[in-house]
Amino acid sequence: MTLEFEPISLDRQDEYHEALTGCPQLLTSDFSFANIFGWADHYGLEWAFHKGLCFIRQTLPEPVCWAPVGPWEDYDWAGCRGMTEGKHFVRVPEALTRLWSIAYGNKMTITESREHWDYVYSVEELIALKGKAFHNKKNLLNQFKKSYLYTYESMAPECVEEVFEMQDEWYKWYEENNPSEALKAENHAITRVLQHFDQIKGLMGATIRVEGKVIAYTVAEPLCEDSLVIHFEKGDIRYKGVYQAINQMFLENDGAEYTNVNREQDLGDEGLRKAKMSYNPTFFLKKFEAELI
């Protein structure tokens, strides 16, 4: 069996969601449809479907495979030629490493990737912000509420153009003050997702306005029945407490039915790691690299 890869597209997202649903473990943020679709250009992502699984291949900046998505426990790993063709796999969830350890034994090396661990938080805690651990967050939220005449709105396709305008201003300011290829790549991924906001199934989000102008937005997506992931969250830092506001208000108004919120990985950035730890994660979704020898 040779896997037939093709570019990631909107027209096979139902088939992909079916594979996601078949996974025996709560999957990490990497494998949500909006994530692979948004970052498809940057990483040159392709996919191939075989016996209920979706194999994902990254072609840029160099070829490497992501973990396959689907009912892992029912798949014949030892007899899969696609595995021997790929050999090097990244973003591999912990449950899959256990299955591969059984299937391949000492023919596979598995290494922990701490920089790719997902941070998962309690929705209830991030709404209430109770106790000493959240004291600073609560203060900043309250300052925002007292200082500005704001309106909160769930994101709908008709307001996406205004979100584009805010994102463009945000990107230009950061590009001027701290330009980087990572910032440019993220901006492209955000643009791609927003352009197809009404075509990506399950996509949700919200905005905060002051004097009618969007000063913060968030874009999220359900991962499963009890968990959602925050893909993008931007705010105008001239409004003190804006990030605490969009974070808390979105969960309170649009995410309260979920138990967990995944805020993705820190990519080894110490500042980002400190910020994510400050919200007191309840657990991590660990990821690994695996290589067939």
Secondary structure, 3 states (H helix, E strand, C coil): CCCCCEECCHHHHHHHHHHHHCCCCCCCHHHCHHHHHHCHHHHCEEEEEECCEEEEEECCCCCEEECCECCHHHCCCCCCHHHHHHCEEEEEEHHHHHHHHHHHHHHEEEEECHHHCEEEEEHHHHHHCCCHHHHHHHHHHHHHHHHCCEEEEECCHHHHHHHHHHHHHHHHHHHHHCCCHHHHHHHHHHHHHHHCCCCCCCCEEEEEEECCEEEEEEEEEEEECCEEEEEEEEECCCCCCHHHHHHHHHHHHHCCCCCEEECCCCCCCHHHHHHHHCCCCCEEECEEEEEEC
